Amino acid sequence: MRIEESVIKTVIEQTDIVRLVSEYVQLKKRGGRLIGLCPFHREKTPSFSVNGERGAYYCFGCHEGGSAVQFLMKIENLTFPEAIERLAERLGIEVVRTNSVQAGQRQAAKSREKQLLEVMASAQAYFTQSLHAPGGEGCMQYALGRGISNEMQQSFGLGYAPESWDGIVTYLRQNRQSLEDARSLGLVASRDGGGYYARFRNRLMFPVHNVRGEIIAFGGRILDKSETAKYINSPETEIYTKGDHLYGLYQAKMHITRERCAILVEGNVDVVMMHGYGFCHTVASMGTALTPKQVSLLYRHTKKVYLMYDGDNAGRKAMYRALGILLGEAFEGLYAVELPKDDDPDSYLRTYGQQGMADLIAHAKPLGMWCVQKKCMDLMQLPPELRKAEFGELSELLHIFPDRLAQHHYLIEAARFLGQDERRLAVELGMNLDVLPAEPALRKAGAVDQNHLDGIEWCVVQMVMLYPEKYEYFMSQNGMELIEEPALRSLLQEYSALGKLESTHEIIEGLSENSRRLYEKIICSEPDVDEANMEHWFNGAVAGLVRNWASREQTRINYELAEAVKRQDTAVIDTLVQRNKSLIEMMQSTELERKYFWHYETT
């Protein structure tokens, strides 16, 4: 079910990229552009530029760029339809889809979702108020005693579920929320004789947010150690499937973008503590086994992950399982952060502090290598007569890796670690050491070195892209032939083939990857010519390019002329002589503008 093209066009045309970007980046005026610190990588000097008139952004540091739609997709990790819907909602534009029946069903589902989210928001208000109201002192002291500061509590919206059996029931009723909806969301439970009672009581409450920041579930940690269940969590509901979400992702996503990596831990408290100590790119799988949907969600936000599970045997086994799930996506880097046997991230931070944790992360090992070595260590601790029976687990681990090149690499490492012959170990593990794939290409062909595109050709192409009237003049001067730089020439050819598109978004969508990045950089760069002299400069620069092109043509013609004289081909000789005469006239006609240009450049 597609969004109608007219809606997409209206949303793109009406979106103010400056206003949108300003919600995430502090922009300052510099010349004709707005600049700020890039939200997509860490930097101290602003290199992020926004062209409000053209509706485009570009970072000269990390080369991220695009239109308002691409910015929202990147910053919030949205798909194109999701970004259009979000922008349409900001503008008050109704998103119309082509299939009216499905559109009606979708609208009903959205209305139902909104209703349930309002119930969860009311519950969150109740838990937050309870933490700061009389009776919440014990929970507050518990949180502070665990090292969870007031700032950390506010950042994650932590709250308190009082001991009362009917406190939340009364609150929701007073706020005109459906108690039956609250029951379906796991906030209350039904009494045998009718009515409802609170499901969470005397617990520190951790709200679970989706990536948009809406509360979809809760986790409640015990305060009274006599309780049997350490945690009570929301059940799966219409708006929450526990294996589809990562705790802390809403708070961490901007930091993940800047750090270009994420730290994955197991528990809610671990996430809160990691953020409190400055490791704000941390998320958790909420105590459940890592799922493919969680990994897919993580992959949308980063291509590098540090796995930090508890240091006990259960944590180690969870890391083995997580390896297989993580390898389902094409991450560029997976690393294991090994905690001491009796520690989790929370306890390690309280013992060794921020620097100790930073040092631990700095010594992280590739996750595959770590898992293989740990499995080999487990085997080494067994008596020799029992090791062979345990080789099955090592074989299963090696077969987790998706290609034979990786399997071969880790087989050799395992053999070295175990002190065995690699071929003999391969036979015992049921692996063929001789069957290897070709080594994959490591570099993408055709990449453009963005930092070395400068000079007159760059400036001329920039003006052609920024000013439509200059494009017309440039093309009338045989402009496509005047540019020698291959990347700029390719951009011009693709740009010209698109026709007269007014939407920057449409232009960006129509260009190849290399040309797109070049175009974004060009239109977000400040022209290096003042407006008073821009017209003369441009005409003079084009005249100079025409002269250079004519000179190259003369060299080619002189070569062909010499060959024609050898053959005594009078017809070709006459044609080439006339062609040379035309080139001389062309150079003479542009001489005045060219002289002005060089005078301007030297003064």
C-alpha positions in Angstrom: 0.0 0.0 0.0 1.8 3.1 -1.3 1.5 6.7 -0.3 0.1 8.8 -3.1 2.8 10.6 -5.1 0.9 13.9 -4.7 1.1 13.6 -0.9 4.8 12.9 -1.0 5.4 15.9 -3.3 3.4 18.2 -1.1 5.2 17.0 2.1 8.6 17.5 0.5 7.7 21.0 -0.9 6.3 22.3 2.4 8.9 20.9 4.8 11.3 23.5 6.1 14.6 21.8 6.4 16.1 24.5 8.6 13.3 24.2 11.2 13.5 20.4 11.1 17.3 20.3 11.5 17.2 22.9 14.2 15.3 20.5 16.4 18.4 18.3 16.5 21.4 20.7 15.7 22.1 24.2 16.9 22.6 26.1 13.7 24.5 29.4 13.2 24.5 31.8 10.3 27.7 31.9 8.3 27.6 33.7 4.9 24.7 32.4 3.0 24.6 29.0 4.8 23.7 27.7 8.3 26.3 25.6 10.0 26.5 23.4 13.2 28.1 20.4 14.7 27.3 17.3 12.8 24.8 15.0 14.5 26.2 11.9 12.6 29.7 12.0 13.9 31.7 13.5 16.8 33.4 16.8 16.0 34.5 20.0 17.7 34.6 22.3 14.7 31.3 22.7 12.8 31.4 21.1 9.4 27.6 20.4 9.0 26.0 22.8 6.5 22.3 23.4 5.7 21.0 25.2 2.5 17.5 26.3 3.4 16.7 27.6 0.0 17.6 24.3 -1.7 16.3 22.2 1.1 19.5 20.2 1.5 22.2 19.4 4.1 25.8 18.2 3.9 28.6 17.4 6.3 32.1 18.1 5.1 33.5 15.9 7.7 31.7 12.5 7.3 30.1 13.3 3.9 26.5 12.6 5.0 24.0 14.6 3.0 20.6 14.8 1.4 17.2 16.4 1.7 14.9 16.9 4.6 13.5 13.4 4.1 17.0 11.8 4.1 17.9 13.8 7.2 14.9 12.5 9.2 15.4 9.0 7.9 19.1 9.1 9.0 18.6 10.8 12.4 15.6 8.7 13.4 16.5 5.6 11.5 13.2 5.5 9.6 12.1 4.1 6.3 11.1 6.5 3.5 7.3 6.0 4.1 7.8 6.4 7.9 9.7 9.7 7.3 7.0 11.0 5.0 4.3 10.1 7.5 6.3 11.8 10.3 6.8 15.0 8.2 3.2 15.0 7.1 2.0 14.8 10.7 4.2 17.9 11.5 2.5 19.7 8.7 -1.0 18.6 9.4 -1.2 16.8 6.0 -3.3 13.6 5.8 -1.4 10.7 4.3 -3.5 9.2 1.5 -2.7 5.7 0.3 -3.7 4.1 -2.9 -5.7 1.2 -1.4 -8.7 2.8 0.3 -9.9 -0.4 2.1 -6.4 -1.0 3.6 -6.1 2.7 4.4 -9.3 2.5 6.4 -8.0 -0.5 8.3 -4.7 1.2 8.9 -6.5 4.3 10.2 -8.5 2.2 12.6 -5.4 0.5 13.8 -3.6 3.8 14.4 -6.6 5.1 16.3 -6.6 2.0 18.5 -2.8 2.3 19.0 -3.2 6.0 20.0 -5.9 5.0 22.6 -3.6 2.4 24.2 -0.6 4.7 24.2 -2.7 7.3 26.1 -3.4 4.7 28.8 0.3 4.0 29.1 1.1 7.7 29.3 -1.4 8.1 32.1 0.2 5.1 34.0 3.6 6.7 33.5 2.4 10.0 35.0 1.0 8.0 38.0 4.3 6.2 38.6 6.4 9.4 38.2 4.1 11.3 40.6 4.2 8.5 43.1 8.0 8.5 43.2 8.1 12.1 44.3 5.0 12.0 46.5 4.8 11.1 50.2 5.3 7.4 50.4 7.8 7.3 47.6 10.8 8.1 49.8 11.8 4.5 50.2 11.9 3.9 46.4 13.8 7.1 45.9 16.4 6.1 48.5 16.7 2.7 46.9 17.4 4.2 43.5 19.9 6.7 44.9 21.5 3.9 46.8 22.0 1.9 43.6 23.8 4.9 42.1 20.8 6.0 40.0 20.9 9.8 40.3 17.9 12.2 39.9 19.1 13.1 36.4 19.3 9.5 35.4 15.8 8.9 36.8 14.4 11.8 34.8 16.2 10.8 31.6 14.6 7.3 31.6 11.3 8.3 33.3 11.7 6.0 36.3 8.8 5.9 38.7 7.4 4.1 41.7 4.5 1.6 41.9 3.1 2.1 45.5 2.1 -0.7 47.7 -1.6 0.2 47.1 -3.8 -2.3 45.5 -6.1 0.2 43.9 -4.0 3.4 43.5 -3.5 3.2 39.8 -7.1 1.9 39.3 -8.4 5.1 40.9 -6.0 7.3 39.0 -6.8 5.9 35.6 -10.5 6.1 36.3 -10.2 9.7 37.3 -8.3 10.4 34.1 -11.1 8.7 32.1 -8.9 5.9 30.9 -10.4 2.5 30.1 -9.6 0.0 32.8 -10.3 -2.8 30.4 -7.6 -1.4 28.2 -5.3 -1.1 31.2 -6.0 -4.8 31.9 -5.1 -5.8 28.3 -1.9 -3.8 28.7 -0.9 -5.6 31.9 -1.2 -2.6 34.2 -4.1 -4.0 36.3 -5.6 -7.4 36.8 -9.2 -8.5 37.2 -10.6 -9.4 40.6 -12.6 -12.6 41.0 -15.6 -10.7 42.3 -15.4 -7.9 39.8 -13.3 -4.8 39.5 -9.5 -4.4 39.1 -6.4 -4.3 41.2 -2.8 -3.0 40.6 -0.5 -5.6 39.0 2.7 -3.6 39.9 3.1 -2.9 43.6 6.1 -1.6 45.7 8.4 -1.6 42.7 10.9 0.7 41.0 9.3 1.2 37.5 11.2 1.3 34.3 9.1 2.5 31.3 10.0 0.9 27.9 9.9 3.3 25.0 9.7 2.6 21.3 12.0 4.4 19.0 9.6 7.4 18.8 9.6 7.8 22.5 6.2 6.4 23.2 5.8 4.2 26.3 4.7 0.7 25.3 5.6 -1.4 28.4 6.9 -1.4 31.9 9.4 -3.4 34.0 9.1 -3.3 37.8 12.0 -4.2 40.1 11.3 -5.4 43.6 12.0 -3.2 46.6 10.9 -5.8 49.2 13.3 -8.8 49.0 10.6 -11.1 50.4 8.9 -11.0 47.0 9.6 -14.0 44.9 9.8 -12.3 41.5 12.8 -10.0 41.1 11.2 -8.4 38.0 7.6 -8.2 36.8 7.3 -7.1 33.2 4.4 -6.1 31.0 3.0 -9.0 29.0 3.0 -8.9 25.2 0.1 -6.7 24.0 -1.3 -5.0 20.9 1.5 -2.4 21.1 4.3 -4.4 22.6 6.2 -7.6 21.5 9.2 -7.9 23.8 11.5 -9.5 21.2 10.9 -6.5 18.9 12.4 -3.7 21.0 15.6 -2.7 22.7 15.5 -1.0 26.1 17.1 2.4 26.1 17.2 2.8 22.3 15.1 5.9 22.3 17.6 7.6 24.7 20.6 6.1 23.0 19.9 6.5 19.3 21.5 10.0 18.9 24.6 8.9 20.9 24.8 5.7 18.8 24.9 7.8 15.7 27.6 10.1 17.0 29.7 7.2 18.4 29.1 5.1 15.4 28.7 2.0 17.6 26.4 0.6 20.3 27.0 -1.3 23.5 24.6 -4.1 24.1 23.9 -5.3 27.7 21.3 -7.5 29.3 19.4 -5.5 31.9 17.5 -2.3 32.4 19.6 -1.2 35.4 22.8 -1.8 33.4 21.6 0.5 30.7 20.6 3.3 33.1 24.0 3.0 34.9 26.0 3.0 31.7 24.2 6.2 30.6 24.8 7.7 34.0 28.6 7.1 33.6 28.7 8.6 30.1 28.3 5.5 28.0 25.0 6.8 26.5 25.2 4.6 23.4 24.1 1.5 25.5 20.9 -0.5 25.0 19.6 -3.8 26.4 17.7 -6.8 25.1 15.7 -6.5 28.4 16.8 -9.8 30.0 15.5 -11.9 27.1 17.5 -13.9 24.7 18.6 -11.7 21.8 16.2 -12.0 18.8 16.7 -11.4 15.1 14.2 -8.5 15.2 16.2 -6.8 17.9 19.4 -7.3 15.9 17.7 -5.9 12.8 16.6 -2.9 14.8 20.1 -2.4 16.1 21.6 -2.8 12.6 19.4 0.1 11.4 21.2 2.3 13.8 24.8 1.2 13.7 27.2 -1.3 12.0 29.4 -1.8 15.0 28.3 -3.5 18.3 30.1 -4.2 21.6 28.5 -7.1 23.5 28.8 -6.8 27.3 26.8 -9.5 29.1 27.3 -10.6 32.7 30.6 -12.3 33.5 29.0 -15.5 34.9 28.5 -18.8 32.9 25.0 -17.8 32.0 26.3 -14.5 30.5 29.0 -16.4 28.5 26.4 -18.8 27.1 24.2 -15.9 26.2 27.1 -14.4 24.2 27.5 -17.6 22.3 23.9 -17.6 21.4 24.0 -13.9 20.5 26.9 -14.4 18.1 24.7 -16.5 15.8 21.9 -14.0 15.8 24.3 -11.0 15.2 25.9 -12.8 12.3 22.5 -12.7 10.6 23.2 -9.0 9.7 26.2 -7.6 7.9 27.8 -5.8 10.8 31.2 -4.3 10.1 32.4 -5.0 13.7 31.3 -7.2 16.5 33.3 -7.1 19.8 33.1 -8.9 23.2 33.7 -6.9 26.3 34.6 -9.4 29.0 33.5 -8.6 32.6 35.0 -10.4 35.6 33.2 -13.6 36.6 31.1 -12.1 39.4 30.3 -8.7 37.8 27.6 -7.2 35.6 28.0 -3.7 34.0 26.3 -2.1 37.0 28.6 -3.6 39.7 31.7 -3.1 37.6 30.9 0.6 37.1 30.3 1.1 40.9 33.6 -0.6 41.6 35.9 0.7 38.9 34.1 3.9 37.7 34.0 5.4 34.2 37.7 5.1 33.4 37.8 1.5 34.4 34.9 0.7 32.1 36.5 2.7 29.3 39.7 0.7 29.7 37.7 -2.5 29.6 35.9 -1.5 26.4 39.2 -0.5 24.9 40.5 -4.0 25.3 37.4 -5.6 23.7 38.2 -8.6 21.4 36.5 -9.6 18.2 33.3 -11.4 19.2 33.9 -14.5 17.0 37.5 -14.9 18.3 36.4 -14.4 21.9 33.7 -17.1 21.6 36.0 -19.6 20.0 38.8 -19.1 22.6 36.3 -19.3 25.5 34.9 -22.6 24.1 38.4 -23.9 23.7 39.2 -22.9 27.3 36.1 -24.9 28.4 37.5 -27.9 26.6 41.0 -27.5 28.0 39.6 -27.7 31.5 38.2 -31.2 30.9 40.3 -34.3 31.2 41.8 -35.4 27.8 39.5 -38.5 27.7 36.4 -36.3 27.9 37.4 -33.5 25.5 36.5 -35.4 22.3 32.9 -35.9 23.4 32.6 -32.1 23.8 34.0 -31.3 20.3 30.4 -31.2 19.1 29.8 -27.9 20.8 32.9 -26.4 19.2 31.8 -27.7 15.8 28.4 -26.1 16.3 30.1 -22.8 17.2 32.3 -22.8 14.1 29.4 -23.6 11.8 27.6 -20.5 13.1 29.9 -18.4 10.9 28.1 -17.8 7.6 31.0 -18.3 5.2 33.8 -20.9 4.9 36.6 -18.3 4.9 35.6 -17.3 8.5 35.1 -21.0 9.5 38.6 -21.8 8.2 40.1 -18.9 10.1 38.5 -19.8 13.4 39.3 -23.5 12.9 43.0 -22.7 12.6 42.7 -20.5 15.7 41.0 -23.2 17.7 43.7 -25.8 16.6 46.4 -23.4 17.7 44.7 -22.7 21.0 44.2 -26.5 21.7 47.6 -27.4 20.5 46.3 -29.8 17.8 47.0 -30.2 14.1 44.4 -28.2 12.2 43.7 -30.9 9.7 43.2 -33.5 12.3 40.9 -31.2 14.2 39.0 -30.5 11.0 38.3 -34.2 10.5 37.2 -34.6 14.2 34.8 -31.6 13.7 33.5 -32.8 10.4 34.9 -29.8 8.4 36.6 -29.7 5.0 39.7 -27.6 5.3 40.4 -27.5 1.6 37.2 -26.0 0.4 37.6 -22.2 0.6 35.8 -19.3 -1.1 37.5 -16.6 -3.1 38.5 -13.6 -0.9 35.8 -10.9 -1.2 36.6 -7.5 -2.5 37.4 -5.1 0.3 36.9 -1.8 -1.4 34.0 -0.5 -3.4 35.0 0.6 -6.9 34.2 4.0 -8.2 34.4 5.9 -4.9 35.0 9.6 -5.3 37.7 11.4 -3.2 35.5 14.3 -2.1 38.4 16.2 -0.6 40.3 16.8 -3.9 37.6 18.3 -6.0 38.3 22.0 -6.1 39.5 24.8 -8.5 37.7 26.6 -11.3 35.8 23.6 -12.6 34.4 23.0 -9.1 33.2 26.7 -8.7 31.7 26.7 -12.2 29.7 23.5 -11.6 28.6 24.9 -8.3 27.1 28.0 -9.9 25.5 25.9 -12.6 23.8 23.8 -9.8 22.8 26.8 -7.7 21.5 29.2 -10.4 19.3 27.9 -13.2 20.0 30.8 -15.6 23.7 30.0 -15.4 23.0 26.4 -16.2 21.3 27.5 -19.5 24.2 29.7 -20.4 26.8 27.1 -19.5 25.1 24.4 -21.7 24.8 26.8 -24.6 28.6 27.1 -24.4 29.0 23.3 -25.0 29.5 23.1 -21.2 29.5 19.3 -21.0 32.8 19.2 -22.9 34.4 21.9 -20.8 34.8 19.9 -17.6 37.7 17.5 -17.4 37.3 16.2 -13.8 35.6 12.8 -14.3 33.4 13.0 -11.1 32.2 16.5 -12.0 31.6 15.5 -15.6 29.5 12.5 -14.5 27.5 14.7 -12.2 26.7 17.1 -15.0 25.7 14.3 -17.3 23.3 12.8 -14.8 22.0 16.2 -13.7 21.3 17.1 -17.3 19.5 13.8 -18.0 17.1 14.4 -15.1 15.5 17.4 -16.9 14.2 20.5 -15.2 13.4 19.1 -11.7 12.8 21.8 -9.1 12.7 19.5 -6.1 16.1 18.9 -4.5 14.8 15.6 -3.1 13.9 14.4 -6.6 17.3 15.4 -7.9 19.0 13.5 -5.1 16.9 10.5 -5.7 17.7 10.5 -9.4 21.5 10.6 -9.0 23.9 7.7 -8.5 25.5 7.4 -5.1 28.8 9.2 -6.0 27.1 12.0 -7.9 24.5 12.4 -5.1 27.2 13.0 -2.5 29.0 15.4 -4.8 25.8 17.3 -5.5 24.9 17.6 -1.8 28.4 18.9 -1.1 28.2 21.4 -3.9 24.9 23.0 -3.0 25.7 23.2 0.7 29.1 24.9 0.1 29.4 28.6 0.2 30.4 30.1 -3.2 33.9 31.5 -3.0 32.9 34.6 -5.0 31.2 37.7 -3.7 27.8 38.5 -5.3 28.9 41.9 -6.7 31.5 40.2 -9.0 29.7 36.8 -9.4 28.3 37.5 -12.9 31.7 38.7 -14.4 33.5 35.9 -12.5 31.3 33.2 -13.9 31.4 34.4 -17.5 35.1 34.8 -17.3 35.6 31.4 -15.8 33.5 29.8 -18.5 35.5 31.7 -21.1 38.7 30.3 -19.6 37.3 26.8 -19.7 36.3 27.4 -23.3 39.8 28.5 -24.2 41.3 25.4 -22.4 38.9 23.2 -24.3 39.7 24.9 -27.6 43.4 24.5 -26.9 43.0 20.8 -26.4 41.0 20.6 -29.6 43.7 22.4 -31.5 46.3 19.9 -30.3 44.1 17.0 -31.5 43.5 18.8 -34.8 47.2 19.5 -35.4 47.9 15.7 -34.9 45.2 14.8 -37.4 46.3 17.5 -39.8 49.9 16.0 -39.8 48.5 12.6 -40.6 46.2 14.0 -43.4 49.3 15.8 -45.0 51.2 12.5 -45.0 48.3 10.9 -46.8 47.8 14.0 -49.1 44.1 13.9 -48.2 43.1 17.4 -49.4 39.4 17.1 -48.3 40.3 16.2 -44.7 43.1 18.9 -44.7 40.5 21.6 -45.8 38.0 20.5 -43.1 40.6 20.5 -40.3 42.0 23.9 -41.4 38.5 25.4 -41.2 37.9 23.7 -37.9 41.1 25.2 -36.5 40.1 28.7 -37.8 36.8 28.4 -35.9 38.6 27.5 -32.7 40.8 30.5 -33.1 37.8 32.7 -33.5 36.1 31.1 -30.5 39.1 31.9 -28.3 39.3 35.5 -29.6 35.6 36.0 -28.8 36.0 35.0 -25.2 39.3 36.9 -24.6 37.8 40.0 -23.0 35.8 38.0 -20.4 38.8 35.7 -19.8 41.1 38.7 -19.1 38.6 40.1 -16.7 38.4 36.8 -14.9 42.2 36.5 -14.5 42.5 40.1 -13.4 39.8 39.4 -10.7 41.6 36.2 -9.6 45.0 37.8 -9.2 43.7 40.9 -7.3 
